[in-house]
Amino acid sequence: MDRLFAAIGKLSLALAAAAKVVLGLIIVAVVADVCVRNLGLRPLAWAVSATEYGLLYAAFLPMPWLVHSKGHVFVEFLRKALPVRARA
């Protein structure tokens, strides 16, 4: 079971790293699109769509890592409102 949890941890780290790569590619696409437009050339047709999809992936890919590392926001007051025996 420990091997499974270790594998899940490594997979979640890999997904978080993929999200970082996606964010880097978004930055490159936006900067390239702005530069091309300022040079008077035709804008990159794919840049807006790629940025939209990239933002989607950048938001959802690191979520398993956030849950695994308890970095996400969770509602604690509901747990504290329960009796002590029900909290476990």
Jmol script that loads the backbone (N, CA, C; Angstrom):
load data "model"
ATOM      1  N   MET A   1       0.820  -1.192   0.000  1.00  0.00           N
ATOM      2  CA  MET A   1       0.000   0.000   0.000  1.00  0.00           C
ATOM      3  C   MET A   1       0.868   1.262   0.000  1.00  0.00           C
ATOM      4  N   ASP A   2       2.019   1.167   0.678  1.00  0.00           N
ATOM      5  CA  ASP A   2       2.921   2.319   0.698  1.00  0.00           C
ATOM      6  C   ASP A   2       3.461   2.620  -0.697  1.00  0.00           C
ATOM      7  N   ARG A   3       3.694   1.558  -1.478  1.00  0.00           N
ATOM      8  CA  ARG A   3       4.177   1.766  -2.845  1.00  0.00           C
ATOM      9  C   ARG A   3       3.128   2.477  -3.685  1.00  0.00           C
ATOM     10  N   LEU A   4       1.858   2.142  -3.456  1.00  0.00           N
ATOM     11  CA  LEU A   4       0.776   2.799  -4.191  1.00  0.00           C
ATOM     12  C   LEU A   4       0.719   4.283  -3.844  1.00  0.00           C
ATOM     13  N   PHE A   5       0.805   4.595  -2.553  1.00  0.00           N
ATOM     14  CA  PHE A   5       0.777   5.997  -2.138  1.00  0.00           C
ATOM     15  C   PHE A   5       1.998   6.755  -2.659  1.00  0.00           C
ATOM     16  N   ALA A   6       3.143   6.090  -2.689  1.00  0.00           N
ATOM     17  CA  ALA A   6       4.343   6.733  -3.234  1.00  0.00           C
ATOM     18  C   ALA A   6       4.179   6.999  -4.725  1.00  0.00           C
ATOM     19  N   ALA A   7       3.584   6.045  -5.435  1.00  0.00           N
ATOM     20  CA  ALA A   7       3.354   6.235  -6.872  1.00  0.00           C
ATOM     21  C   ALA A   7       2.365   7.365  -7.122  1.00  0.00           C
ATOM     22  N   ILE A   8       1.334   7.439  -6.309  1.00  0.00           N
ATOM     23  CA  ILE A   8       0.354   8.519  -6.449  1.00  0.00           C
ATOM     24  C   ILE A   8       1.014   9.866  -6.159  1.00  0.00           C
ATOM     25  N   GLY A   9       1.878   9.904  -5.157  1.00  0.00           N
ATOM     26  CA  GLY A   9       2.601  11.136  -4.852  1.00  0.00           C
ATOM     27  C   GLY A   9       3.495  11.580  -5.999  1.00  0.00           C
ATOM     28  N   LYS A  10       4.190  10.616  -6.614  1.00  0.00           N
ATOM     29  CA  LYS A  10       5.053  10.952  -7.749  1.00  0.00           C
ATOM     30  C   LYS A  10       4.235  11.407  -8.948  1.00  0.00           C
ATOM     31  N   LEU A  11       3.094  10.758  -9.169  1.00  0.00           N
ATOM     32  CA  LEU A  11       2.226  11.159 -10.273  1.00  0.00           C
ATOM     33  C   LEU A  11       1.681  12.565 -10.053  1.00  0.00           C
ATOM     34  N   SER A  12       1.296  12.873  -8.821  1.00  0.00           N
ATOM     35  CA  SER A  12       0.775  14.214  -8.552  1.00  0.00           C
ATOM     36  C   SER A  12       1.862  15.273  -8.722  1.00  0.00           C
ATOM     37  N   LEU A  13       3.095  14.943  -8.352  1.00  0.00           N
ATOM     38  CA  LEU A  13       4.205  15.876  -8.588  1.00  0.00           C
ATOM     39  C   LEU A  13       4.460  16.067 -10.080  1.00  0.00           C
ATOM     40  N   ALA A  14       4.340  14.994 -10.849  1.00  0.00           N
ATOM     41  CA  ALA A  14       4.535  15.102 -12.296  1.00  0.00           C
ATOM     42  C   ALA A  14       3.453  15.969 -12.929  1.00  0.00           C
ATOM     43  N   LEU A  15       2.223  15.836 -12.459  1.00  0.00           N
ATOM     44  CA  LEU A  15       1.138  16.667 -12.985  1.00  0.00           C
ATOM     45  C   LEU A  15       1.354  18.136 -12.631  1.00  0.00           C
ATOM     46  N   ALA A  16       1.844  18.391 -11.418  1.00  0.00           N
ATOM     47  CA  ALA A  16       2.134  19.773 -11.028  1.00  0.00           C
ATOM     48  C   ALA A  16       3.265  20.345 -11.880  1.00  0.00           C
ATOM     49  N   ALA A  17       4.259  19.523 -12.191  1.00  0.00           N
ATOM     50  CA  ALA A  17       5.347  19.980 -13.062  1.00  0.00           C
ATOM     51  C   ALA A  17       4.824  20.257 -14.471  1.00  0.00           C
ATOM     52  N   ALA A  18       3.893  19.433 -14.927  1.00  0.00           N
ATOM     53  CA  ALA A  18       3.293  19.663 -16.246  1.00  0.00           C
ATOM     54  C   ALA A  18       2.533  20.986 -16.267  1.00  0.00           C
ATOM     55  N   ALA A  19       1.893  21.319 -15.158  1.00  0.00           N
ATOM     56  CA  ALA A  19       1.180  22.598 -15.076  1.00  0.00           C
ATOM     57  C   ALA A  19       2.157  23.767 -15.179  1.00  0.00           C
ATOM     58  N   LYS A  20       3.334  23.611 -14.592  1.00  0.00           N
ATOM     59  CA  LYS A  20       4.352  24.664 -14.704  1.00  0.00           C
ATOM     60  C   LYS A  20       4.800  24.839 -16.150  1.00  0.00           C
ATOM     61  N   VAL A  21       4.959  23.730 -16.844  1.00  0.00           N
ATOM     62  CA  VAL A  21       5.350  23.794 -18.253  1.00  0.00           C
ATOM     63  C   VAL A  21       4.264  24.482 -19.068  1.00  0.00           C
ATOM     64  N   VAL A  22       3.007  24.143 -18.783  1.00  0.00           N
ATOM     65  CA  VAL A  22       1.886  24.761 -19.496  1.00  0.00           C
ATOM     66  C   VAL A  22       1.879  26.268 -19.261  1.00  0.00           C
ATOM     67  N   LEU A  23       2.105  26.692 -18.020  1.00  0.00           N
ATOM     68  CA  LEU A  23       2.155  28.130 -17.737  1.00  0.00           C
ATOM     69  C   LEU A  23       3.293  28.809 -18.497  1.00  0.00           C
ATOM     70  N   GLY A  24       4.431  28.153 -18.579  1.00  0.00           N
ATOM     71  CA  GLY A  24       5.537  28.710 -19.355  1.00  0.00           C
ATOM     72  C   GLY A  24       5.196  28.847 -20.829  1.00  0.00           C
ATOM     73  N   LEU A  25       4.516  27.845 -21.374  1.00  0.00           N
ATOM     74  CA  LEU A  25       4.111  27.909 -22.780  1.00  0.00           C
ATOM     75  C   LEU A  25       3.074  29.003 -23.018  1.00  0.00           C
ATOM     76  N   ILE A  26       2.200  29.213 -22.043  1.00  0.00           N
ATOM     77  CA  ILE A  26       1.217  30.301 -22.154  1.00  0.00           C
ATOM     78  C   ILE A  26       1.937  31.644 -22.224  1.00  0.00           C
ATOM     79  N   ILE A  27       2.925  31.817 -21.364  1.00  0.00           N
ATOM     80  CA  ILE A  27       3.682  33.071 -21.352  1.00  0.00           C
ATOM     81  C   ILE A  27       4.368  33.296 -22.694  1.00  0.00           C
ATOM     82  N   VAL A  28       4.983  32.250 -23.223  1.00  0.00           N
ATOM     83  CA  VAL A  28       5.659  32.364 -24.520  1.00  0.00           C
ATOM     84  C   VAL A  28       4.660  32.713 -25.618  1.00  0.00           C
ATOM     85  N   ALA A  29       3.495  32.064 -25.617  1.00  0.00           N
ATOM     86  CA  ALA A  29       2.491  32.315 -26.658  1.00  0.00           C
ATOM     87  C   ALA A  29       1.965  33.744 -26.592  1.00  0.00           C
ATOM     88  N   VAL A  30       1.703  34.235 -25.390  1.00  0.00           N
ATOM     89  CA  VAL A  30       1.171  35.592 -25.252  1.00  0.00           C
ATOM     90  C   VAL A  30       2.220  36.626 -25.657  1.00  0.00           C
ATOM     91  N   VAL A  31       3.448  36.437 -25.206  1.00  0.00           N
ATOM     92  CA  VAL A  31       4.514  37.382 -25.572  1.00  0.00           C
ATOM     93  C   VAL A  31       4.750  37.367 -27.078  1.00  0.00           C
ATOM     94  N   ALA A  32       4.756  36.188 -27.679  1.00  0.00           N
ATOM     95  CA  ALA A  32       4.946  36.098 -29.133  1.00  0.00           C
ATOM     96  C   ALA A  32       3.804  36.781 -29.875  1.00  0.00           C
ATOM     97  N   ASP A  33       2.581  36.585 -29.404  1.00  0.00           N
ATOM     98  CA  ASP A  33       1.431  37.208 -30.057  1.00  0.00           C
ATOM     99  C   ASP A  33       1.497  38.730 -29.952  1.00  0.00           C
ATOM    100  N   VAL A  34       1.872  39.241 -28.791  1.00  0.00           N
ATOM    101  CA  VAL A  34       1.987  40.690 -28.614  1.00  0.00           C
ATOM    102  C   VAL A  34       3.097  41.254 -29.501  1.00  0.00           C
ATOM    103  N   CYS A  35       4.224  40.575 -29.555  1.00  0.00           N
ATOM    104  CA  CYS A  35       5.332  41.052 -30.399  1.00  0.00           C
ATOM    105  C   CYS A  35       4.949  41.064 -31.871  1.00  0.00           C
ATOM    106  N   VAL A  36       4.282  40.016 -32.318  1.00  0.00           N
ATOM    107  CA  VAL A  36       3.881  39.940 -33.725  1.00  0.00           C
ATOM    108  C   VAL A  36       2.893  41.050 -34.059  1.00  0.00           C
ATOM    109  N   ARG A  37       1.963  41.304 -33.160  1.00  0.00           N
ATOM    110  CA  ARG A  37       0.985  42.378 -33.404  1.00  0.00           C
ATOM    111  C   ARG A  37       1.666  43.744 -33.440  1.00  0.00           C
ATOM    112  N   ASN A  38       2.613  43.976 -32.544  1.00  0.00           N
ATOM    113  CA  ASN A  38       3.299  45.271 -32.516  1.00  0.00           C
ATOM    114  C   ASN A  38       4.211  45.484 -33.718  1.00  0.00           C
ATOM    115  N   LEU A  39       4.639  44.415 -34.338  1.00  0.00           N
ATOM    116  CA  LEU A  39       5.453  44.532 -35.550  1.00  0.00           C
ATOM    117  C   LEU A  39       4.602  44.753 -36.793  1.00  0.00           C
ATOM    118  N   GLY A  40       3.291  44.747 -36.627  1.00  0.00           N
ATOM    119  CA  GLY A  40       2.394  44.989 -37.746  1.00  0.00           C
ATOM    120  C   GLY A  40       2.082  43.755 -38.567  1.00  0.00           C
ATOM    121  N   LEU A  41       2.480  42.606 -38.072  1.00  0.00           N
ATOM    122  CA  LEU A  41       2.198  41.359 -38.784  1.00  0.00           C
ATOM    123  C   LEU A  41       0.847  40.799 -38.343  1.00  0.00           C
ATOM    124  N   ARG A  42       0.423  39.771 -39.040  1.00  0.00           N
ATOM    125  CA  ARG A  42      -0.847  39.140 -38.666  1.00  0.00           C
ATOM    126  C   ARG A  42      -0.701  38.457 -37.311  1.00  0.00           C
ATOM    127  N   PRO A  43      -1.706  38.571 -36.453  1.00  0.00           N
ATOM    128  CA  PRO A  43      -1.623  37.914 -35.140  1.00  0.00           C
ATOM    129  C   PRO A  43      -1.638  36.394 -35.289  1.00  0.00           C
ATOM    130  N   LEU A  44      -1.105  35.738 -34.301  1.00  0.00           N
ATOM    131  CA  LEU A  44      -1.078  34.278 -34.306  1.00  0.00           C
ATOM    132  C   LEU A  44      -2.496  33.758 -34.067  1.00  0.00           C
ATOM    133  N   ALA A  45      -3.022  33.030 -35.014  1.00  0.00           N
ATOM    134  CA  ALA A  45      -4.416  32.585 -34.943  1.00  0.00           C
ATOM    135  C   ALA A  45      -4.646  31.599 -33.805  1.00  0.00           C
ATOM    136  N   TRP A  46      -3.648  30.872 -33.436  1.00  0.00           N
ATOM    137  CA  TRP A  46      -3.804  29.824 -32.434  1.00  0.00           C
ATOM    138  C   TRP A  46      -3.540  30.307 -31.012  1.00  0.00           C
ATOM    139  N   ALA A  47      -3.007  31.496 -30.839  1.00  0.00           N
ATOM    140  CA  ALA A  47      -2.535  31.933 -29.523  1.00  0.00           C
ATOM    141  C   ALA A  47      -3.663  32.073 -28.509  1.00  0.00           C
ATOM    142  N   VAL A  48      -4.784  32.633 -28.912  1.00  0.00           N
ATOM    143  CA  VAL A  48      -5.884  32.845 -27.960  1.00  0.00           C
ATOM    144  C   VAL A  48      -6.474  31.510 -27.525  1.00  0.00           C
ATOM    145  N   SER A  49      -6.744  30.638 -28.471  1.00  0.00           N
ATOM    146  CA  SER A  49      -7.314  29.331 -28.128  1.00  0.00           C
ATOM    147  C   SER A  49      -6.348  28.509 -27.282  1.00  0.00           C
ATOM    148  N   ALA A  50      -5.080  28.534 -27.645  1.00  0.00           N
ATOM    149  CA  ALA A  50      -4.086  27.784 -26.880  1.00  0.00           C
ATOM    150  C   ALA A  50      -3.973  28.321 -25.461  1.00  0.00           C
ATOM    151  N   THR A  51      -4.062  29.634 -25.306  1.00  0.00           N
ATOM    152  CA  THR A  51      -4.003  30.229 -23.972  1.00  0.00           C
ATOM    153  C   THR A  51      -5.211  29.833 -23.140  1.00  0.00           C
ATOM    154  N   GLU A  52      -6.387  29.832 -23.751  1.00  0.00           N
ATOM    155  CA  GLU A  52      -7.594  29.447 -23.014  1.00  0.00           C
ATOM    156  C   GLU A  52      -7.518  28.001 -22.541  1.00  0.00           C
ATOM    157  N   TYR A  53      -7.135  27.103 -23.438  1.00  0.00           N
ATOM    158  CA  TYR A  53      -7.005  25.702 -23.037  1.00  0.00           C
ATOM    159  C   TYR A  53      -5.866  25.518 -22.037  1.00  0.00           C
ATOM    160  N   GLY A  54      -4.794  26.250 -22.228  1.00  0.00           N
ATOM    161  CA  GLY A  54      -3.677  26.152 -21.305  1.00  0.00           C
ATOM    162  C   GLY A  54      -4.040  26.584 -19.898  1.00  0.00           C
ATOM    163  N   LEU A  55      -4.840  27.640 -19.785  1.00  0.00           N
ATOM    164  CA  LEU A  55      -5.279  28.076 -18.455  1.00  0.00           C
ATOM    165  C   LEU A  55      -6.139  27.016 -17.780  1.00  0.00           C
ATOM    166  N   LEU A  56      -6.941  26.336 -18.560  1.00  0.00           N
ATOM    167  CA  LEU A  56      -7.757  25.246 -18.013  1.00  0.00           C
ATOM    168  C   LEU A  56      -6.862  24.150 -17.444  1.00  0.00           C
ATOM    169  N   TYR A  57      -5.881  23.724 -18.234  1.00  0.00           N
ATOM    170  CA  TYR A  57      -4.979  22.668 -17.769  1.00  0.00           C
ATOM    171  C   TYR A  57      -4.094  23.144 -16.620  1.00  0.00           C
ATOM    172  N   ALA A  58      -3.669  24.399 -16.663  1.00  0.00           N
ATOM    173  CA  ALA A  58      -2.825  24.924 -15.589  1.00  0.00           C
ATOM    174  C   ALA A  58      -3.579  24.991 -14.268  1.00  0.00           C
ATOM    175  N   ALA A  59      -4.890  25.124 -14.335  1.00  0.00           N
ATOM    176  CA  ALA A  59      -5.681  25.169 -13.105  1.00  0.00           C
ATOM    177  C   ALA A  59      -5.947  23.777 -12.551  1.00  0.00           C
ATOM    178  N   PHE A  60      -6.173  22.803 -13.422  1.00  0.00           N
ATOM    179  CA  PHE A  60      -6.607  21.495 -12.947  1.00  0.00           C
ATOM    180  C   PHE A  60      -5.487  20.467 -12.797  1.00  0.00           C
ATOM    181  N   LEU A  61      -4.392  20.602 -13.516  1.00  0.00           N
ATOM    182  CA  LEU A  61      -3.314  19.621 -13.395  1.00  0.00           C
ATOM    183  C   LEU A  61      -2.679  19.574 -12.002  1.00  0.00           C
ATOM    184  N   PRO A  62      -2.453  20.704 -11.335  1.00  0.00           N
ATOM    185  CA  PRO A  62      -1.810  20.605 -10.018  1.00  0.00           C
ATOM    186  C   PRO A  62      -2.751  20.253  -8.872  1.00  0.00           C
ATOM    187  N   MET A  63      -4.031  20.078  -9.139  1.00  0.00           N
ATOM    188  CA  MET A  63      -4.971  19.809  -8.044  1.00  0.00           C
ATOM    189  C   MET A  63      -4.679  18.528  -7.264  1.00  0.00           C
ATOM    190  N   PRO A  64      -4.296  17.408  -7.899  1.00  0.00           N
ATOM    191  CA  PRO A  64      -3.959  16.233  -7.080  1.00  0.00           C
ATOM    192  C   PRO A  64      -2.799  16.490  -6.128  1.00  0.00           C
ATOM    193  N   TRP A  65      -1.812  17.260  -6.566  1.00  0.00           N
ATOM    194  CA  TRP A  65      -0.695  17.578  -5.684  1.00  0.00           C
ATOM    195  C   TRP A  65      -1.158  18.446  -4.516  1.00  0.00           C
ATOM    196  N   LEU A  66      -2.052  19.397  -4.791  1.00  0.00           N
ATOM    197  CA  LEU A  66      -2.561  20.252  -3.718  1.00  0.00           C
ATOM    198  C   LEU A  66      -3.315  19.438  -2.676  1.00  0.00           C
ATOM    199  N   VAL A  67      -4.124  18.498  -3.132  1.00  0.00           N
ATOM    200  CA  VAL A  67      -4.867  17.656  -2.191  1.00  0.00           C
ATOM    201  C   VAL A  67      -3.904  16.764  -1.422  1.00  0.00           C
ATOM    202  N   HIS A  68      -2.925  16.203  -2.114  1.00  0.00           N
ATOM    203  CA  HIS A  68      -1.960  15.305  -1.474  1.00  0.00           C
ATOM    204  C   HIS A  68      -1.135  16.027  -0.411  1.00  0.00           C
ATOM    205  N   SER A  69      -0.778  17.273  -0.682  1.00  0.00           N
ATOM    206  CA  SER A  69       0.043  18.032   0.265  1.00  0.00           C
ATOM    207  C   SER A  69      -0.786  18.891   1.213  1.00  0.00           C
ATOM    208  N   LYS A  70      -2.106  18.727   1.145  1.00  0.00           N
ATOM    209  CA  LYS A  70      -3.037  19.503   1.978  1.00  0.00           C
ATOM    210  C   LYS A  70      -2.813  21.003   1.789  1.00  0.00           C
ATOM    211  N   GLY A  71      -2.528  21.395   0.562  1.00  0.00           N
ATOM    212  CA  GLY A  71      -2.336  22.796   0.237  1.00  0.00           C
ATOM    213  C   GLY A  71      -3.604  23.464  -0.242  1.00  0.00           C
ATOM    214  N   HIS A  72      -4.646  22.678  -0.402  1.00  0.00           N
ATOM    215  CA  HIS A  72      -5.911  23.226  -0.879  1.00  0.00           C
ATOM    216  C   HIS A  72      -6.678  23.870   0.274  1.00  0.00           C
ATOM    217  N   VAL A  73      -7.660  24.630  -0.054  1.00  0.00           N
ATOM    218  CA  VAL A  73      -8.513  25.258   0.953  1.00  0.00           C
ATOM    219  C   VAL A  73      -9.650  24.294   1.254  1.00  0.00           C
ATOM    220  N   PHE A  74      -9.827  23.977   2.515  1.00  0.00           N
ATOM    221  CA  PHE A  74     -10.944  23.113   2.861  1.00  0.00           C
ATOM    222  C   PHE A  74     -11.680  23.713   4.045  1.00  0.00           C
ATOM    223  N   VAL A  75     -12.914  23.295   4.193  1.00  0.00           N
ATOM    224  CA  VAL A  75     -13.793  23.877   5.200  1.00  0.00           C
ATOM    225  C   VAL A  75     -13.562  23.146   6.519  1.00  0.00           C
ATOM    226  N   GLU A  76     -12.933  23.819   7.453  1.00  0.00           N
ATOM    227  CA  GLU A  76     -12.587  23.225   8.737  1.00  0.00           C
ATOM    228  C   GLU A  76     -13.695  23.412   9.770  1.00  0.00           C
ATOM    229  N   PHE A  77     -14.497  24.448   9.619  1.00  0.00           N
ATOM    230  CA  PHE A  77     -15.479  24.733  10.661  1.00  0.00           C
ATOM    231  C   PHE A  77     -16.556  23.653  10.733  1.00  0.00           C
ATOM    232  N   LEU A  78     -16.852  22.980   9.631  1.00  0.00           N
ATOM    233  CA  LEU A  78     -17.830  21.893   9.682  1.00  0.00           C
ATOM    234  C   LEU A  78     -17.299  20.725  10.502  1.00  0.00           C
ATOM    235  N   ARG A  79     -16.028  20.427  10.337  1.00  0.00           N
ATOM    236  CA  ARG A  79     -15.426  19.338  11.104  1.00  0.00           C
ATOM    237  C   ARG A  79     -15.384  19.686  12.592  1.00  0.00           C
ATOM    238  N   LYS A  80     -15.092  20.930  12.900  1.00  0.00           N
ATOM    239  CA  LYS A  80     -15.031  21.331  14.306  1.00  0.00           C
ATOM    240  C   LYS A  80     -16.406  21.369  14.953  1.00  0.00           C
ATOM    241  N   ALA A  81     -17.449  21.522  14.153  1.00  0.00           N
ATOM    242  CA  ALA A  81     -18.806  21.559  14.696  1.00  0.00           C
ATOM    243  C   ALA A  81     -19.311  20.170  15.078  1.00  0.00           C
ATOM    244  N   LEU A  82     -18.680  19.131  14.550  1.00  0.00           N
ATOM    245  CA  LEU A  82     -19.105  17.764  14.853  1.00  0.00           C
ATOM    246  C   LEU A  82     -18.640  17.354  16.241  1.00  0.00           C
ATOM    247  N   PRO A  83     -19.330  16.398  16.845  1.00  0.00           N
ATOM    248  CA  PRO A  83     -18.839  15.851  18.111  1.00  0.00           C
ATOM    249  C   PRO A  83     -17.480  15.167  17.907  1.00  0.00           C
ATOM    250  N   VAL A  84     -16.726  15.009  18.983  1.00  0.00           N
ATOM    251  CA  VAL A  84     -15.372  14.469  18.903  1.00  0.00           C
ATOM    252  C   VAL A  84     -15.370  13.070  18.288  1.00  0.00           C
ATOM    253  N   ARG A  85     -16.329  12.239  18.630  1.00  0.00           N
ATOM    254  CA  ARG A  85     -16.362  10.869  18.108  1.00  0.00           C
ATOM    255  C   ARG A  85     -16.661  10.846  16.614  1.00  0.00           C
ATOM    256  N   ALA A  86     -17.383  11.824  16.127  1.00  0.00           N
ATOM    257  CA  ALA A  86     -17.751  11.846  14.710  1.00  0.00           C
ATOM    258  C   ALA A  86     -16.654  12.442  13.834  1.00  0.00           C
ATOM    259  N   ARG A  87     -15.661  13.096  14.412  1.00  0.00           N
ATOM    260  CA  ARG A  87     -14.596  13.738  13.635  1.00  0.00           C
ATOM    261  C   ARG A  87     -13.631  12.741  13.016  1.00  0.00           C
ATOM    262  N   ALA A  88     -13.471  11.608  13.598  1.00  0.00           N
ATOM    263  CA  ALA A  88     -12.482  10.627  13.121  1.00  0.00           C
ATOM    264  C   ALA A  88     -12.883   9.918  11.888  1.00  0.00           C
TER     265      ALA A  88
END
end "model"
wireframe off; spacefill off
backbone 0.3
color backbone group
